[in-house]
Amino acid sequence: MTYPPFIPLTAIDCTIPALLIDRNAPLDVLHANAIARILAVTQLMEMFSSREVQEADSVDLKHVATVATLLLRDGCDLLDVLGWRLRPA
């Protein structure tokens, strides 16, 4: 079974994907990209957990949640590809 060399990121559902993951990228590159996205969300959430958010605007919180969702979905997509590559054939 052959797989396409590029797979679309799944955070945004569209008929013509613009952002793709190279299925054949080196494992360390896939890992580094996944970790960068997951770490960014972790740092964002740590910043919020150390502050009072009672005064936060609901629109701002929605924007933060959207950013976190996109970054985490990208990170999960990258980790999925990494997992596929690490499985024995």
TIFI-819865 format. One record per atom (N, C-alpha, C, O): z, y negated, x; residue in one letter. Coordinates in steps of 0.05 Angstrom, whole numbers, padded with zeros to 5 digits, always signed. Layout:
ZYXa;...
***
This chain:
+00000+00023+00017m;+00000+00000+00000m;+00000-00025+00018m;+00016-00027+00036m;-00018-00043+00012t;-00019-00068+00028t;-00008-00091+00012t;-00011-00092-00013t;+00006-00109+00026y;+00018-00132+00013y;+00004-00157+00023y;-00006-00158+00045y;+00003-00177+00006p;-00009-00203+00015p;+00007-00214+00038p;+00032-00211+00038p;-00005-00228+00057p;+00010-00239+00080p;+00029-00261+00072p;+00048-00267+00087p;+00024-00275+00050f;+00040-00297+00042f;+00051-00293+00014f;+00036-00283-00003f;+00076-00299+00009i;+00087-00297-00018i;+00098-00325-00026i;+00109-00339-00009i;+00096-00332-00051p;+00105-00358-00059p;+00136-00359-00062p;+00149-00339-00068p;+00147-00383-00057l;+00175-00387-00063l;+00178-00387-00093l;+00159-00395-00108l;+00200-00377-00103t;+00203-00373-00132t;+00219-00394-00146t;+00223-00393-00171t;+00230-00414-00132a;+00247-00434-00145a;+00232-00450-00166a;+00243-00459-00186a;+00206-00455-00162i;+00190-00470-00181i;+00168-00452-00190i;+00151-00443-00175i;+00167-00447-00216d;+00147-00429-00228d;+00122-00446-00234d;+00123-00463-00251d;+00101-00440-00220c;+00076-00454-00225c;+00053-00435-00220c;+00055-00414-00207c;+00030-00441-00232t;+00007-00423-00230t;-00006-00423-00202t;-00017-00402-00194t;-00004-00445-00188i;-00015-00446-00161i;+00007-00455-00142i;+00014-00478-00141i;+00019-00435-00128p;+00042-00442-00111p;+00033-00458-00087p;+00012-00453-00075p;+00049-00477-00079a;+00043-00494-00056a;+00059-00486-00032a;+00051-00491-00009a;+00083-00474-00036l;+00100-00467-00013l;+00101-00436-00012l;+00108-00423-00031l;+00095-00426+00012l;+00093-00397+00015l;+00109-00388+00039l;+00114-00404+00058l;+00118-00363+00038i;+00132-00351+00061i;+00112-00332+00074i;+00099-00316+00061i;+00110-00334+00101d;+00093-00316+00116d;+00109-00290+00119d;+00128-00288+00134d;+00099-00269+00106r;+00112-00243+00106r;+00113-00232+00134r;+00130-00215+00140r;+00096-00240+00152n;+00094-00230+00179n;+00108-00248+00200n;+00105-00243+00224n;+00122-00268+00191a;+00136-00286+00210a;+00157-00269+00225a;+00167-00249+00214a;+00163-00277+00249p;+00184-00263+00264p;+00211-00263+00249p;+00217-00282+00234p;+00225-00241+00251l;+00251-00238+00237l;+00270-00260+00242l;+00283-00270+00224l;+00272-00270+00267d;+00290-00291+00273d;+00282-00317+00259d;+00299-00334+00253d;+00257-00321+00255v;+00247-00346+00241v;+00254-00344+00212v;+00263-00364+00200v;+00250-00321+00199l;+00257-00318+00171l;+00287-00322+00168l;+00296-00336+00149l;+00303-00310+00186h;+00332-00313+00185h;+00340-00342+00188h;+00357-00352+00173h;+00329-00356+00208a;+00337-00384+00214a;+00331-00402+00190a;+00346-00419+00183a;+00308-00397+00177n;+00301-00413+00154n;+00319-00408+00130n;+00326-00426+00115n;+00326-00383+00126a;+00344-00376+00104a;+00372-00388+00109a;+00383-00401+00091a;+00382-00385+00133i;+00408-00396+00140i;+00409-00426+00138i;+00429-00437+00128i;+00388-00440+00146a;+00387-00469+00144a;+00391-00478+00115a;+00405-00498+00110a;+00378-00465+00097r;+00380-00473+00069r;+00407-00466+00057r;+00419-00482+00043r;+00417-00442+00063i;+00443-00434+00053i;+00465-00451+00065i;+00484-00459+00050i;+00463-00458+00090l;+00483-00475+00103l;+00483-00503+00091l;+00504-00515+00087l;+00460-00514+00085a;+00458-00540+00073a;+00472-00541+00046a;+00487-00560+00040a;+00469-00521+00029v;+00482-00519+00004v;+00513-00516+00008v;+00529-00528-00006v;+00520-00499+00027t;+00548-00495+00033t;+00562-00521+00041t;+00584-00527+00031t;+00549-00536+00058q;+00561-00562+00067q;+00562-00582+00043q;+00582-00597+00041q;+00542-00582+00026l;+00542-00599+00003l;+00566-00592-00016l;+00580-00609-00025l;+00569-00566-00021m;+00591-00557-00039m;+00618-00562-00026m;+00637-00569-00040m;+00621-00559+00000e;+00646-00564+00014e;+00653-00594+00012e;+00676-00601+00008e;+00633-00611+00013m;+00638-00640+00011m;+00648-00646-00017m;+00667-00662-00020m;+00637-00634-00038f;+00646-00638-00065f;+00674-00627-00070f;+00690-00638-00084f;+00679-00604-00058s;+00705-00591-00063s;+00728-00607-00050s;+00751-00603-00057s;+00722-00624-00031s;+00744-00639-00018s;+00747-00667-00030s;+00762-00684-00019s;+00733-00673-00052r;+00734-00700-00064r;+00739-00698-00094r;+00734-00677-00106r;+00748-00720-00105e;+00752-00722-00134e;+00725-00728-00146e;+00711-00746-00137e;+00717-00713-00167v;+00692-00718-00179v;+00694-00727-00208v;+00674-00726-00223v;+00717-00736-00216q;+00721-00746-00244q;+00702-00769-00250q;+00693-00773-00273q;+00696-00785-00230e;+00679-00809-00234e;+00650-00803-00230e;+00633-00821-00233e;+00643-00778-00225a;+00615-00771-00220a;+00599-00774-00246a;+00608-00766-00267a;+00576-00784-00243d;+00557-00787-00265d;+00544-00760-00271d;+00537-00745-00252d;+00541-00754-00296s;+00530-00727-00303s;+00501-00724-00293s;+00493-00702-00286s;+00486-00746-00292v;+00459-00745-00281v;+00459-00738-00251v;+00444-00722-00242v;+00478-00751-00237d;+00480-00745-00208d;+00488-00716-00204d;+00477-00703-00186d;+00507-00706-00220l;+00515-00678-00217l;+00491-00659-00223l;+00489-00638-00210l;+00475-00666-00243k;+00451-00650-00249k;+00432-00650-00225k;+00420-00629-00219k;+00428-00673-00212h;+00411-00674-00189h;+00421-00657-00166h;+00406-00642-00153h;+00447-00658-00161v;+00459-00642-00140v;+00456-00612-00147v;+00450-00596-00129v;+00460-00605-00172a;+00457-00577-00180a;+00428-00567-00176a;+00423-00545-00168a;+00409-00585-00182t;+00381-00578-00179t;+00374-00573-00149t;+00361-00554-00142t;+00384-00591-00132v;+00379-00588-00104v;+00391-00562-00093v;+00379-00547-00079v;+00416-00557-00101a;+00430-00533-00093a;+00415-00508-00102a;+00412-00489-00087a;+00405-00509-00127t;+00390-00486-00138t;+00364-00481-00122t;+00358-00458-00114t;+00349-00502-00116l;+00324-00499-00101l;+00330-00488-00073l;+00316-00469-00064l;+00349-00499-00059l;+00355-00489-00032l;+00365-00460-00032l;+00357-00445-00015l;+00383-00454-00051l;+00393-00426-00052l;+00370-00406-00060l;+00369-00385-00048l;+00353-00414-00078r;+00331-00396-00086r;+00312-00392-00062r;+00304-00369-00057r;+00306-00413-00047d;+00289-00411-00023d;+00303-00392-00003d;+00290-00374+00008d;+00329-00396+00001g;+00343-00379+00020g;+00343-00350+00011g;+00339-00332+00028g;+00346-00345-00014c;+00345-00317-00025c;+00317-00305-00021c;+00315-00282-00014c;+00297-00321-00027d;+00269-00311-00023d;+00265-00303+00006d;+00253-00282+00012d;+00274-00320+00024l;+00271-00314+00053l;+00287-00288+00060l;+00277-00272+00076l;+00311-00286+00050l;+00327-00262+00056l;+00314-00237+00043l;+00316-00215+00055l;+00301-00240+00021d;+00287-00217+00009d;+00265-00207+00028d;+00262-00183+00033d;+00249-00226+00038v;+00228-00218+00057v;+00240-00205+00082v;+00230-00185+00092v;+00261-00217+00092l;+00275-00206+00115l;+00284-00177+00109l;+00281-00159+00126l;+00295-00173+00086g;+00304-00146+00078g;+00281-00126+00076g;+00283-00104+00086g;+00258-00135+00065w;+00235-00117+00063w;+00226-00109+00091w;+00218-00086+00096w;+00227-00129+00109r;+00217-00123+00137r;+00236-00105+00152r;+00227-00089+00169r;+00262-00105+00145l;+00281-00089+00160l;+00283-00060+00149l;+00294-00043+00162l;+00273-00056+00125r;+00274-00029+00113r;+00255-00011+00129r;+00233-00019+00136r;+00264+00014+00133p;+00246+00033+00146p;+00221+00039+00129p;+00223+00039+00105p;+00199+00043+00142a;+00174+00047+00127a;+00172+00074+00115a;+00152+00081+00102a;
***
